[in-house]
Amino acid sequence: MGFGTYFAIYFIMWWISLFLVLPFSGKSQAEEGEVVLGTTKSAPANLKVLRIVVMNSIVASVFFVCFFVLVEVFGVTFDDFMAIFPKF
C-alpha cells in the first residue's frame, strides 16, 4: 500500500478513536454545579480542545502502528480479516 492509503486509514482511525476519547475528556456543567444560562446541563464545563486532539492522536497512532505491523510485518490482508467471520 502507498502513503496515500496509509494516510486515509490513519485519518479514519483518528475520527473513530475520537469517539473513544471524548467521553473521558472532562466534566459536564451539571457535575461542576455551574450551568450557564442557555446551555444544557450535559455541556462540557471546561473544554480543552488541544488536550483532546493530542490524546486522540496518541490513541489513533497506537491503533495505526498495530495495523501497520499486522499488514507490513506479518502480511495480513483484508481476506485474512474476513476469514474470521462465518460464511452464510
PyMOL Python script that loads the backbone (N, CA, C, O; Angstrom):
from pymol import cmd

cmd.read_pdbstr("""\
ATOM      1  N   MET A   1       0.841  -1.182   0.000  1.00  0.00           N
ATOM      2  CA  MET A   1       0.000   0.000   0.000  1.00  0.00           C
ATOM      3  C   MET A   1       0.883   1.241   0.000  1.00  0.00           C
ATOM      4  O   MET A   1       2.001   1.229   0.515  1.00  0.00           O
ATOM      5  N   GLY A   2       0.367   2.287  -0.576  1.00  0.00           N
ATOM      6  CA  GLY A   2       1.119   3.521  -0.663  1.00  0.00           C
ATOM      7  C   GLY A   2       0.855   4.463   0.502  1.00  0.00           C
ATOM      8  O   GLY A   2       0.043   4.189   1.386  1.00  0.00           O
ATOM      9  N   PHE A   3       1.571   5.581   0.472  1.00  0.00           N
ATOM     10  CA  PHE A   3       1.447   6.573   1.537  1.00  0.00           C
ATOM     11  C   PHE A   3       0.024   7.116   1.638  1.00  0.00           C
ATOM     12  O   PHE A   3      -0.498   7.293   2.738  1.00  0.00           O
ATOM     13  N   GLY A   4      -0.599   7.378   0.495  1.00  0.00           N
ATOM     14  CA  GLY A   4      -1.961   7.923   0.493  1.00  0.00           C
ATOM     15  C   GLY A   4      -2.957   6.983   1.147  1.00  0.00           C
ATOM     16  O   GLY A   4      -3.849   7.429   1.870  1.00  0.00           O
ATOM     17  N   THR A   5      -2.814   5.680   0.899  1.00  0.00           N
ATOM     18  CA  THR A   5      -3.705   4.698   1.500  1.00  0.00           C
ATOM     19  C   THR A   5      -3.511   4.651   3.007  1.00  0.00           C
ATOM     20  O   THR A   5      -4.482   4.626   3.763  1.00  0.00           O
ATOM     21  N   TYR A   6      -2.261   4.637   3.441  1.00  0.00           N
ATOM     22  CA  TYR A   6      -1.993   4.621   4.881  1.00  0.00           C
ATOM     23  C   TYR A   6      -2.482   5.909   5.550  1.00  0.00           C
ATOM     24  O   TYR A   6      -2.988   5.875   6.671  1.00  0.00           O
ATOM     25  N   PHE A   7      -2.333   7.022   4.870  1.00  0.00           N
ATOM     26  CA  PHE A   7      -2.833   8.284   5.425  1.00  0.00           C
ATOM     27  C   PHE A   7      -4.355   8.245   5.574  1.00  0.00           C
ATOM     28  O   PHE A   7      -4.891   8.695   6.586  1.00  0.00           O
ATOM     29  N   ALA A   8      -5.043   7.714   4.579  1.00  0.00           N
ATOM     30  CA  ALA A   8      -6.501   7.604   4.644  1.00  0.00           C
ATOM     31  C   ALA A   8      -6.932   6.679   5.776  1.00  0.00           C
ATOM     32  O   ALA A   8      -7.901   6.970   6.477  1.00  0.00           O
ATOM     33  N   ILE A   9      -6.229   5.575   5.960  1.00  0.00           N
ATOM     34  CA  ILE A   9      -6.551   4.651   7.045  1.00  0.00           C
ATOM     35  C   ILE A   9      -6.315   5.324   8.393  1.00  0.00           C
ATOM     36  O   ILE A   9      -7.128   5.177   9.305  1.00  0.00           O
ATOM     37  N   TYR A  10      -5.210   6.061   8.532  1.00  0.00           N
ATOM     38  CA  TYR A  10      -4.954   6.777   9.787  1.00  0.00           C
ATOM     39  C   TYR A  10      -6.031   7.831  10.039  1.00  0.00           C
ATOM     40  O   TYR A  10      -6.485   7.997  11.171  1.00  0.00           O
ATOM     41  N   PHE A  11      -6.435   8.533   9.001  1.00  0.00           N
ATOM     42  CA  PHE A  11      -7.459   9.561   9.130  1.00  0.00           C
ATOM     43  C   PHE A  11      -8.774   8.948   9.627  1.00  0.00           C
ATOM     44  O   PHE A  11      -9.430   9.507  10.507  1.00  0.00           O
ATOM     45  N   ILE A  12      -9.148   7.814   9.067  1.00  0.00           N
ATOM     46  CA  ILE A  12     -10.372   7.141   9.510  1.00  0.00           C
ATOM     47  C   ILE A  12     -10.222   6.657  10.946  1.00  0.00           C
ATOM     48  O   ILE A  12     -11.150   6.796  11.743  1.00  0.00           O
ATOM     49  N   MET A  13      -9.073   6.093  11.286  1.00  0.00           N
ATOM     50  CA  MET A  13      -8.839   5.642  12.666  1.00  0.00           C
ATOM     51  C   MET A  13      -8.871   6.814  13.636  1.00  0.00           C
ATOM     52  O   MET A  13      -9.342   6.675  14.765  1.00  0.00           O
ATOM     53  N   TRP A  14      -8.368   7.972  13.199  1.00  0.00           N
ATOM     54  CA  TRP A  14      -8.364   9.151  14.059  1.00  0.00           C
ATOM     55  C   TRP A  14      -9.797   9.574  14.397  1.00  0.00           C
ATOM     56  O   TRP A  14     -10.110   9.855  15.554  1.00  0.00           O
ATOM     57  N   TRP A  15     -10.658   9.618  13.385  1.00  0.00           N
ATOM     58  CA  TRP A  15     -12.040  10.037  13.620  1.00  0.00           C
ATOM     59  C   TRP A  15     -12.808   9.018  14.443  1.00  0.00           C
ATOM     60  O   TRP A  15     -13.625   9.398  15.282  1.00  0.00           O
ATOM     61  N   ILE A  16     -12.565   7.735  14.224  1.00  0.00           N
ATOM     62  CA  ILE A  16     -13.255   6.718  15.019  1.00  0.00           C
ATOM     63  C   ILE A  16     -12.778   6.754  16.462  1.00  0.00           C
ATOM     64  O   ILE A  16     -13.589   6.642  17.381  1.00  0.00           O
ATOM     65  N   SER A  17     -11.483   6.908  16.677  1.00  0.00           N
ATOM     66  CA  SER A  17     -10.970   6.938  18.049  1.00  0.00           C
ATOM     67  C   SER A  17     -11.371   8.220  18.779  1.00  0.00           C
ATOM     68  O   SER A  17     -11.327   8.270  20.008  1.00  0.00           O
ATOM     69  N   LEU A  18     -11.756   9.244  18.044  1.00  0.00           N
ATOM     70  CA  LEU A  18     -12.237  10.463  18.693  1.00  0.00           C
ATOM     71  C   LEU A  18     -13.443  10.162  19.578  1.00  0.00           C
ATOM     72  O   LEU A  18     -13.588  10.741  20.654  1.00  0.00           O
ATOM     73  N   PHE A  19     -14.304   9.258  19.126  1.00  0.00           N
ATOM     74  CA  PHE A  19     -15.469   8.900  19.917  1.00  0.00           C
ATOM     75  C   PHE A  19     -15.106   8.062  21.136  1.00  0.00           C
ATOM     76  O   PHE A  19     -15.912   7.947  22.060  1.00  0.00           O
ATOM     77  N   LEU A  20     -13.921   7.479  21.160  1.00  0.00           N
ATOM     78  CA  LEU A  20     -13.427   6.795  22.347  1.00  0.00           C
ATOM     79  C   LEU A  20     -12.881   7.788  23.364  1.00  0.00           C
ATOM     80  O   LEU A  20     -13.039   7.600  24.570  1.00  0.00           O
ATOM     81  N   VAL A  21     -12.246   8.829  22.880  1.00  0.00           N
ATOM     82  CA  VAL A  21     -11.563   9.783  23.751  1.00  0.00           C
ATOM     83  C   VAL A  21     -12.524  10.821  24.344  1.00  0.00           C
ATOM     84  O   VAL A  21     -12.346  11.233  25.491  1.00  0.00           O
ATOM     85  N   LEU A  22     -13.516  11.238  23.599  1.00  0.00           N
ATOM     86  CA  LEU A  22     -14.397  12.321  24.044  1.00  0.00           C
ATOM     87  C   LEU A  22     -15.080  12.087  25.389  1.00  0.00           C
ATOM     88  O   LEU A  22     -15.131  13.021  26.189  1.00  0.00           O
ATOM     89  N   PRO A  23     -15.607  10.900  25.689  1.00  0.00           N
ATOM     90  CA  PRO A  23     -16.263  10.740  26.989  1.00  0.00           C
ATOM     91  C   PRO A  23     -15.334  10.895  28.187  1.00  0.00           C
ATOM     92  O   PRO A  23     -15.799  11.174  29.292  1.00  0.00           O
ATOM     93  N   PHE A  24     -14.042  10.722  27.990  1.00  0.00           N
ATOM     94  CA  PHE A  24     -13.087  10.821  29.090  1.00  0.00           C
ATOM     95  C   PHE A  24     -12.426  12.195  29.171  1.00  0.00           C
ATOM     96  O   PHE A  24     -11.453  12.373  29.904  1.00  0.00           O
ATOM     97  N   SER A  25     -12.947  13.164  28.424  1.00  0.00           N
ATOM     98  CA  SER A  25     -12.244  14.437  28.284  1.00  0.00           C
ATOM     99  C   SER A  25     -12.542  15.455  29.376  1.00  0.00           C
ATOM    100  O   SER A  25     -11.784  16.415  29.519  1.00  0.00           O
ATOM    101  N   GLY A  26     -13.590  15.295  30.138  1.00  0.00           N
ATOM    102  CA  GLY A  26     -13.857  16.289  31.164  1.00  0.00           C
ATOM    103  C   GLY A  26     -15.189  16.083  31.842  1.00  0.00           C
ATOM    104  O   GLY A  26     -15.857  15.064  31.664  1.00  0.00           O
ATOM    105  N   LYS A  27     -15.559  17.084  32.629  1.00  0.00           N
ATOM    106  CA  LYS A  27     -16.800  17.027  33.390  1.00  0.00           C
ATOM    107  C   LYS A  27     -17.851  17.911  32.742  1.00  0.00           C
ATOM    108  O   LYS A  27     -17.537  18.886  32.059  1.00  0.00           O
ATOM    109  N   SER A  28     -19.101  17.549  32.970  1.00  0.00           N
ATOM    110  CA  SER A  28     -20.199  18.345  32.436  1.00  0.00           C
ATOM    111  C   SER A  28     -20.485  19.517  33.369  1.00  0.00           C
ATOM    112  O   SER A  28     -19.979  19.572  34.490  1.00  0.00           O
ATOM    113  N   GLN A  29     -21.301  20.449  32.892  1.00  0.00           N
ATOM    114  CA  GLN A  29     -21.664  21.600  33.710  1.00  0.00           C
ATOM    115  C   GLN A  29     -22.475  21.168  34.927  1.00  0.00           C
ATOM    116  O   GLN A  29     -22.377  21.785  35.988  1.00  0.00           O
ATOM    117  N   ALA A  30     -23.277  20.110  34.784  1.00  0.00           N
ATOM    118  CA  ALA A  30     -24.064  19.615  35.912  1.00  0.00           C
ATOM    119  C   ALA A  30     -23.153  19.043  36.991  1.00  0.00           C
ATOM    120  O   ALA A  30     -23.422  19.224  38.179  1.00  0.00           O
ATOM    121  N   GLU A  31     -22.083  18.359  36.602  1.00  0.00           N
ATOM    122  CA  GLU A  31     -21.137  17.805  37.581  1.00  0.00           C
ATOM    123  C   GLU A  31     -20.364  18.915  38.287  1.00  0.00           C
ATOM    124  O   GLU A  31     -20.029  18.791  39.465  1.00  0.00           O
ATOM    125  N   GLU A  32     -20.088  19.976  37.582  1.00  0.00           N
ATOM    126  CA  GLU A  32     -19.375  21.107  38.171  1.00  0.00           C
ATOM    127  C   GLU A  32     -20.283  21.962  39.041  1.00  0.00           C
ATOM    128  O   GLU A  32     -19.808  22.671  39.929  1.00  0.00           O
ATOM    129  N   GLY A  33     -21.590  21.901  38.791  1.00  0.00           N
ATOM    130  CA  GLY A  33     -22.537  22.673  39.592  1.00  0.00           C
ATOM    131  C   GLY A  33     -22.814  24.069  39.069  1.00  0.00           C
ATOM    132  O   GLY A  33     -23.528  24.829  39.724  1.00  0.00           O
ATOM    133  N   GLU A  34     -22.283  24.431  37.928  1.00  0.00           N
ATOM    134  CA  GLU A  34     -22.497  25.758  37.355  1.00  0.00           C
ATOM    135  C   GLU A  34     -22.976  25.614  35.915  1.00  0.00           C
ATOM    136  O   GLU A  34     -22.173  25.446  34.998  1.00  0.00           O
ATOM    137  N   VAL A  35     -24.297  25.681  35.724  1.00  0.00           N
ATOM    138  CA  VAL A  35     -24.877  25.571  34.392  1.00  0.00           C
ATOM    139  C   VAL A  35     -25.073  26.975  33.835  1.00  0.00           C
ATOM    140  O   VAL A  35     -25.769  27.796  34.433  1.00  0.00           O
ATOM    141  N   VAL A  36     -24.455  27.246  32.689  1.00  0.00           N
ATOM    142  CA  VAL A  36     -24.553  28.549  32.037  1.00  0.00           C
ATOM    143  C   VAL A  36     -25.935  28.666  31.398  1.00  0.00           C
ATOM    144  O   VAL A  36     -26.409  27.732  30.750  1.00  0.00           O
ATOM    145  N   LEU A  37     -26.567  29.802  31.582  1.00  0.00           N
ATOM    146  CA  LEU A  37     -27.893  30.028  31.039  1.00  0.00           C
ATOM    147  C   LEU A  37     -27.877  29.885  29.514  1.00  0.00           C
ATOM    148  O   LEU A  37     -27.038  30.478  28.838  1.00  0.00           O
ATOM    149  N   GLY A  38     -28.807  29.098  28.984  1.00  0.00           N
ATOM    150  CA  GLY A  38     -28.905  28.890  27.542  1.00  0.00           C
ATOM    151  C   GLY A  38     -28.184  27.651  27.050  1.00  0.00           C
ATOM    152  O   GLY A  38     -28.202  27.368  25.852  1.00  0.00           O
ATOM    153  N   THR A  39     -27.548  26.903  27.945  1.00  0.00           N
ATOM    154  CA  THR A  39     -26.876  25.659  27.560  1.00  0.00           C
ATOM    155  C   THR A  39     -27.510  24.496  28.306  1.00  0.00           C
ATOM    156  O   THR A  39     -28.227  24.686  29.288  1.00  0.00           O
ATOM    157  N   THR A  40     -27.237  23.289  27.826  1.00  0.00           N
ATOM    158  CA  THR A  40     -27.747  22.106  28.501  1.00  0.00           C
ATOM    159  C   THR A  40     -26.839  21.730  29.665  1.00  0.00           C
ATOM    160  O   THR A  40     -25.680  22.142  29.731  1.00  0.00           O
ATOM    161  N   LYS A  41     -27.389  20.944  30.577  1.00  0.00           N
ATOM    162  CA  LYS A  41     -26.607  20.514  31.739  1.00  0.00           C
ATOM    163  C   LYS A  41     -25.455  19.598  31.342  1.00  0.00           C
ATOM    164  O   LYS A  41     -24.445  19.513  32.041  1.00  0.00           O
ATOM    165  N   SER A  42     -25.618  18.916  30.211  1.00  0.00           N
ATOM    166  CA  SER A  42     -24.591  17.959  29.793  1.00  0.00           C
ATOM    167  C   SER A  42     -23.462  18.588  28.978  1.00  0.00           C
ATOM    168  O   SER A  42     -22.544  17.886  28.554  1.00  0.00           O
ATOM    169  N   ALA A  43     -23.518  19.891  28.756  1.00  0.00           N
ATOM    170  CA  ALA A  43     -22.451  20.568  28.011  1.00  0.00           C
ATOM    171  C   ALA A  43     -21.158  20.550  28.831  1.00  0.00           C
ATOM    172  O   ALA A  43     -21.205  20.609  30.060  1.00  0.00           O
ATOM    173  N   PRO A  44     -20.014  20.468  28.163  1.00  0.00           N
ATOM    174  CA  PRO A  44     -18.752  20.436  28.906  1.00  0.00           C
ATOM    175  C   PRO A  44     -18.518  21.734  29.673  1.00  0.00           C
ATOM    176  O   PRO A  44     -18.819  22.824  29.188  1.00  0.00           O
ATOM    177  N   ALA A  45     -17.974  21.590  30.879  1.00  0.00           N
ATOM    178  CA  ALA A  45     -17.736  22.758  31.719  1.00  0.00           C
ATOM    179  C   ALA A  45     -16.480  23.502  31.281  1.00  0.00           C
ATOM    180  O   ALA A  45     -16.489  24.729  31.184  1.00  0.00           O
ATOM    181  N   ASN A  46     -15.425  22.784  31.023  1.00  0.00           N
ATOM    182  CA  ASN A  46     -14.158  23.406  30.642  1.00  0.00           C
ATOM    183  C   ASN A  46     -13.540  22.582  29.524  1.00  0.00           C
ATOM    184  O   ASN A  46     -12.730  21.689  29.776  1.00  0.00           O
ATOM    185  N   LEU A  47     -13.920  22.880  28.300  1.00  0.00           N
ATOM    186  CA  LEU A  47     -13.483  22.102  27.144  1.00  0.00           C
ATOM    187  C   LEU A  47     -12.038  22.456  26.792  1.00  0.00           C
ATOM    188  O   LEU A  47     -11.708  23.618  26.553  1.00  0.00           O
ATOM    189  N   LYS A  48     -11.188  21.434  26.765  1.00  0.00           N
ATOM    190  CA  LYS A  48      -9.781  21.619  26.407  1.00  0.00           C
ATOM    191  C   LYS A  48      -9.537  20.880  25.090  1.00  0.00           C
ATOM    192  O   LYS A  48      -9.190  19.699  25.074  1.00  0.00           O
ATOM    193  N   VAL A  49      -9.726  21.600  23.998  1.00  0.00           N
ATOM    194  CA  VAL A  49      -9.680  21.002  22.670  1.00  0.00           C
ATOM    195  C   VAL A  49      -8.285  20.474  22.341  1.00  0.00           C
ATOM    196  O   VAL A  49      -8.161  19.379  21.792  1.00  0.00           O
ATOM    197  N   LEU A  50      -7.249  21.217  22.660  1.00  0.00           N
ATOM    198  CA  LEU A  50      -5.889  20.781  22.332  1.00  0.00           C
ATOM    199  C   LEU A  50      -5.549  19.480  23.053  1.00  0.00           C
ATOM    200  O   LEU A  50      -4.927  18.591  22.473  1.00  0.00           O
ATOM    201  N   ARG A  51      -5.953  19.371  24.308  1.00  0.00           N
ATOM    202  CA  ARG A  51      -5.710  18.152  25.083  1.00  0.00           C
ATOM    203  C   ARG A  51      -6.433  16.965  24.450  1.00  0.00           C
ATOM    204  O   ARG A  51      -5.876  15.870  24.371  1.00  0.00           O
ATOM    205  N   ILE A  52      -7.669  17.176  24.000  1.00  0.00           N
ATOM    206  CA  ILE A  52      -8.451  16.113  23.364  1.00  0.00           C
ATOM    207  C   ILE A  52      -7.791  15.684  22.059  1.00  0.00           C
ATOM    208  O   ILE A  52      -7.702  14.488  21.779  1.00  0.00           O
ATOM    209  N   VAL A  53      -7.328  16.635  21.261  1.00  0.00           N
ATOM    210  CA  VAL A  53      -6.688  16.326  19.979  1.00  0.00           C
ATOM    211  C   VAL A  53      -5.396  15.548  20.195  1.00  0.00           C
ATOM    212  O   VAL A  53      -5.118  14.598  19.463  1.00  0.00           O
ATOM    213  N   VAL A  54      -4.611  15.934  21.182  1.00  0.00           N
ATOM    214  CA  VAL A  54      -3.346  15.248  21.455  1.00  0.00           C
ATOM    215  C   VAL A  54      -3.612  13.826  21.949  1.00  0.00           C
ATOM    216  O   VAL A  54      -2.985  12.877  21.478  1.00  0.00           O
ATOM    217  N   MET A  55      -4.542  13.676  22.897  1.00  0.00           N
ATOM    218  CA  MET A  55      -4.868  12.340  23.404  1.00  0.00           C
ATOM    219  C   MET A  55      -5.403  11.449  22.286  1.00  0.00           C
ATOM    220  O   MET A  55      -5.044  10.276  22.189  1.00  0.00           O
ATOM    221  N   ASN A  56      -6.261  12.017  21.448  1.00  0.00           N
ATOM    222  CA  ASN A  56      -6.830  11.251  20.348  1.00  0.00           C
ATOM    223  C   ASN A  56      -5.765  10.849  19.342  1.00  0.00           C
ATOM    224  O   ASN A  56      -5.794   9.734  18.822  1.00  0.00           O
ATOM    225  N   SER A  57      -4.833  11.734  19.065  1.00  0.00           N
ATOM    226  CA  SER A  57      -3.756  11.414  18.133  1.00  0.00           C
ATOM    227  C   SER A  57      -2.882  10.283  18.660  1.00  0.00           C
ATOM    228  O   SER A  57      -2.425   9.438  17.890  1.00  0.00           O
ATOM    229  N   ILE A  58      -2.651  10.265  19.954  1.00  0.00           N
ATOM    230  CA  ILE A  58      -1.859   9.194  20.565  1.00  0.00           C
ATOM    231  C   ILE A  58      -2.590   7.862  20.451  1.00  0.00           C
ATOM    232  O   ILE A  58      -1.993   6.855  20.072  1.00  0.00           O
ATOM    233  N   VAL A  59      -3.884   7.853  20.778  1.00  0.00           N
ATOM    234  CA  VAL A  59      -4.676   6.623  20.691  1.00  0.00           C
ATOM    235  C   VAL A  59      -4.742   6.129  19.248  1.00  0.00           C
ATOM    236  O   VAL A  59      -4.550   4.940  18.995  1.00  0.00           O
ATOM    237  N   ALA A  60      -5.010   7.019  18.308  1.00  0.00           N
ATOM    238  CA  ALA A  60      -5.087   6.632  16.901  1.00  0.00           C
ATOM    239  C   ALA A  60      -3.734   6.139  16.398  1.00  0.00           C
ATOM    240  O   ALA A  60      -3.682   5.213  15.589  1.00  0.00           O
ATOM    241  N   SER A  61      -2.646   6.736  16.859  1.00  0.00           N
ATOM    242  CA  SER A  61      -1.312   6.297  16.429  1.00  0.00           C
ATOM    243  C   SER A  61      -1.004   4.896  16.929  1.00  0.00           C
ATOM    244  O   SER A  61      -0.384   4.108  16.215  1.00  0.00           O
ATOM    245  N   VAL A  62      -1.424   4.576  18.137  1.00  0.00           N
ATOM    246  CA  VAL A  62      -1.221   3.222  18.669  1.00  0.00           C
ATOM    247  C   VAL A  62      -1.998   2.209  17.829  1.00  0.00           C
ATOM    248  O   VAL A  62      -1.462   1.164  17.459  1.00  0.00           O
ATOM    249  N   PHE A  63      -3.260   2.518  17.529  1.00  0.00           N
ATOM    250  CA  PHE A  63      -4.057   1.632  16.677  1.00  0.00           C
ATOM    251  C   PHE A  63      -3.424   1.484  15.295  1.00  0.00           C
ATOM    252  O   PHE A  63      -3.377   0.386  14.740  1.00  0.00           O
ATOM    253  N   PHE A  64      -2.942   2.586  14.749  1.00  0.00           N
ATOM    254  CA  PHE A  64      -2.356   2.548  13.413  1.00  0.00           C
ATOM    255  C   PHE A  64      -1.062   1.744  13.396  1.00  0.00           C
ATOM    256  O   PHE A  64      -0.820   0.997  12.449  1.00  0.00           O
ATOM    257  N   VAL A  65      -0.241   1.878  14.404  1.00  0.00           N
ATOM    258  CA  VAL A  65       1.009   1.107  14.461  1.00  0.00           C
ATOM    259  C   VAL A  65       0.698  -0.385  14.530  1.00  0.00           C
ATOM    260  O   VAL A  65       1.360  -1.189  13.874  1.00  0.00           O
ATOM    261  N   CYS A  66      -0.311  -0.759  15.325  1.00  0.00           N
ATOM    262  CA  CYS A  66      -0.722  -2.170  15.381  1.00  0.00           C
ATOM    263  C   CYS A  66      -1.181  -2.655  14.006  1.00  0.00           C
ATOM    264  O   CYS A  66      -0.815  -3.748  13.574  1.00  0.00           O
ATOM    265  N   PHE A  67      -1.980  -1.840  13.325  1.00  0.00           N
ATOM    266  CA  PHE A  67      -2.439  -2.186  11.982  1.00  0.00           C
ATOM    267  C   PHE A  67      -1.266  -2.294  11.014  1.00  0.00           C
ATOM    268  O   PHE A  67      -1.190  -3.242  10.232  1.00  0.00           O
ATOM    269  N   PHE A  68      -0.361  -1.337  11.062  1.00  0.00           N
ATOM    270  CA  PHE A  68       0.794  -1.314  10.156  1.00  0.00           C
ATOM    271  C   PHE A  68       1.668  -2.556  10.354  1.00  0.00           C
ATOM    272  O   PHE A  68       2.121  -3.164   9.385  1.00  0.00           O
ATOM    273  N   VAL A  69       1.898  -2.925  11.609  1.00  0.00           N
ATOM    274  CA  VAL A  69       2.713  -4.113  11.884  1.00  0.00           C
ATOM    275  C   VAL A  69       2.019  -5.366  11.370  1.00  0.00           C
ATOM    276  O   VAL A  69       2.665  -6.236  10.787  1.00  0.00           O
ATOM    277  N   LEU A  70       0.704  -5.468  11.580  1.00  0.00           N
ATOM    278  CA  LEU A  70      -0.030  -6.630  11.068  1.00  0.00           C
ATOM    279  C   LEU A  70       0.071  -6.738   9.553  1.00  0.00           C
ATOM    280  O   LEU A  70       0.255  -7.829   9.014  1.00  0.00           O
ATOM    281  N   VAL A  71      -0.050  -5.609   8.873  1.00  0.00           N
ATOM    282  CA  VAL A  71      -0.065  -5.631   7.410  1.00  0.00           C
ATOM    283  C   VAL A  71       1.339  -5.790   6.834  1.00  0.00           C
ATOM    284  O   VAL A  71       1.563  -6.646   5.978  1.00  0.00           O
ATOM    285  N   GLU A  72       2.270  -4.985   7.287  1.00  0.00           N
ATOM    286  CA  GLU A  72       3.604  -4.969   6.673  1.00  0.00           C
ATOM    287  C   GLU A  72       4.537  -6.066   7.186  1.00  0.00           C
ATOM    288  O   GLU A  72       5.300  -6.639   6.409  1.00  0.00           O
ATOM    289  N   VAL A  73       4.482  -6.357   8.464  1.00  0.00           N
ATOM    290  CA  VAL A  73       5.420  -7.336   9.022  1.00  0.00           C
ATOM    291  C   VAL A  73       4.871  -8.751   8.897  1.00  0.00           C
ATOM    292  O   VAL A  73       5.575  -9.656   8.448  1.00  0.00           O
ATOM    293  N   PHE A  74       3.614  -8.943   9.295  1.00  0.00           N
ATOM    294  CA  PHE A  74       3.038 -10.280   9.298  1.00  0.00           C
ATOM    295  C   PHE A  74       2.292 -10.620   8.015  1.00  0.00           C
ATOM    296  O   PHE A  74       1.903 -11.773   7.832  1.00  0.00           O
ATOM    297  N   GLY A  75       2.081  -9.669   7.131  1.00  0.00           N
ATOM    298  CA  GLY A  75       1.465  -9.933   5.843  1.00  0.00           C
ATOM    299  C   GLY A  75      -0.021 -10.242   5.888  1.00  0.00           C
ATOM    300  O   GLY A  75      -0.534 -10.950   5.022  1.00  0.00           O
ATOM    301  N   VAL A  76      -0.710  -9.723   6.880  1.00  0.00           N
ATOM    302  CA  VAL A  76      -2.149  -9.949   6.990  1.00  0.00           C
ATOM    303  C   VAL A  76      -2.860  -9.100   5.933  1.00  0.00           C
ATOM    304  O   VAL A  76      -2.544  -7.923   5.761  1.00  0.00           O
ATOM    305  N   THR A  77      -3.818  -9.700   5.229  1.00  0.00           N
ATOM    306  CA  THR A  77      -4.562  -8.993   4.189  1.00  0.00           C
ATOM    307  C   THR A  77      -6.019  -8.844   4.600  1.00  0.00           C
ATOM    308  O   THR A  77      -6.444  -9.362   5.632  1.00  0.00           O
ATOM    309  N   PHE A  78      -6.778  -8.125   3.772  1.00  0.00           N
ATOM    310  CA  PHE A  78      -8.198  -7.934   4.034  1.00  0.00           C
ATOM    311  C   PHE A  78      -8.929  -9.278   4.035  1.00  0.00           C
ATOM    312  O   PHE A  78      -9.852  -9.479   4.825  1.00  0.00           O
ATOM    313  N   ASP A  79      -8.527 -10.190   3.164  1.00  0.00           N
ATOM    314  CA  ASP A  79      -9.150 -11.512   3.120  1.00  0.00           C
ATOM    315  C   ASP A  79      -8.919 -12.280   4.417  1.00  0.00           C
ATOM    316  O   ASP A  79      -9.779 -13.050   4.844  1.00  0.00           O
ATOM    317  N   ASP A  80      -7.766 -12.076   5.043  1.00  0.00           N
ATOM    318  CA  ASP A  80      -7.497 -12.726   6.320  1.00  0.00           C
ATOM    319  C   ASP A  80      -8.420 -12.186   7.410  1.00  0.00           C
ATOM    320  O   ASP A  80      -8.883 -12.940   8.266  1.00  0.00           O
ATOM    321  N   PHE A  81      -8.687 -10.873   7.376  1.00  0.00           N
ATOM    322  CA  PHE A  81      -9.623 -10.304   8.340  1.00  0.00           C
ATOM    323  C   PHE A  81     -11.023 -10.879   8.142  1.00  0.00           C
ATOM    324  O   PHE A  81     -11.720 -11.170   9.114  1.00  0.00           O
ATOM    325  N   MET A  82     -11.434 -11.043   6.882  1.00  0.00           N
ATOM    326  CA  MET A  82     -12.778 -11.531   6.577  1.00  0.00           C
ATOM    327  C   MET A  82     -12.917 -13.019   6.887  1.00  0.00           C
ATOM    328  O   MET A  82     -14.037 -13.501   7.054  1.00  0.00           O
ATOM    329  N   ALA A  83     -11.817 -13.753   6.967  1.00  0.00           N
ATOM    330  CA  ALA A  83     -11.871 -15.177   7.275  1.00  0.00           C
ATOM    331  C   ALA A  83     -12.289 -15.418   8.723  1.00  0.00           C
ATOM    332  O   ALA A  83     -12.656 -16.536   9.084  1.00  0.00           O
ATOM    333  N   ILE A  84     -12.236 -14.391   9.544  1.00  0.00           N
ATOM    334  CA  ILE A  84     -12.642 -14.520  10.945  1.00  0.00           C
ATOM    335  C   ILE A  84     -14.144 -14.750  11.042  1.00  0.00           C
ATOM    336  O   ILE A  84     -14.604 -15.487  11.914  1.00  0.00           O
ATOM    337  N   PHE A  85     -14.907 -14.129  10.159  1.00  0.00           N
ATOM    338  CA  PHE A  85     -16.354 -14.183  10.220  1.00  0.00           C
ATOM    339  C   PHE A  85     -16.881 -15.444   9.522  1.00  0.00           C
ATOM    340  O   PHE A  85     -16.311 -15.888   8.525  1.00  0.00           O
ATOM    341  N   PRO A  86     -17.967 -16.016  10.047  1.00  0.00           N
ATOM    342  CA  PRO A  86     -18.512 -17.220   9.397  1.00  0.00           C
ATOM    343  C   PRO A  86     -19.170 -16.876   8.051  1.00  0.00           C
ATOM    344  O   PRO A  86     -19.635 -15.757   7.835  1.00  0.00           O
ATOM    345  N   LYS A  87     -19.194 -17.854   7.172  1.00  0.00           N
ATOM    346  CA  LYS A  87     -19.830 -17.669   5.862  1.00  0.00           C
ATOM    347  C   LYS A  87     -21.273 -18.109   5.954  1.00  0.00           C
ATOM    348  O   LYS A  87     -21.570 -19.173   6.498  1.00  0.00           O
ATOM    349  N   PHE A  88     -22.159 -17.308   5.433  1.00  0.00           N
ATOM    350  CA  PHE A  88     -23.593 -17.637   5.485  1.00  0.00           C
ATOM    351  C   PHE A  88     -24.064 -18.140   4.152  1.00  0.00           C
ATOM    352  O   PHE A  88     -25.240 -18.468   3.997  1.00  0.00           O
TER     353      PHE A  88
END
""", "prot")
cmd.dss("prot")
cmd.show_as("cartoon", "prot")
cmd.util.cbc("prot")
cmd.orient("prot")
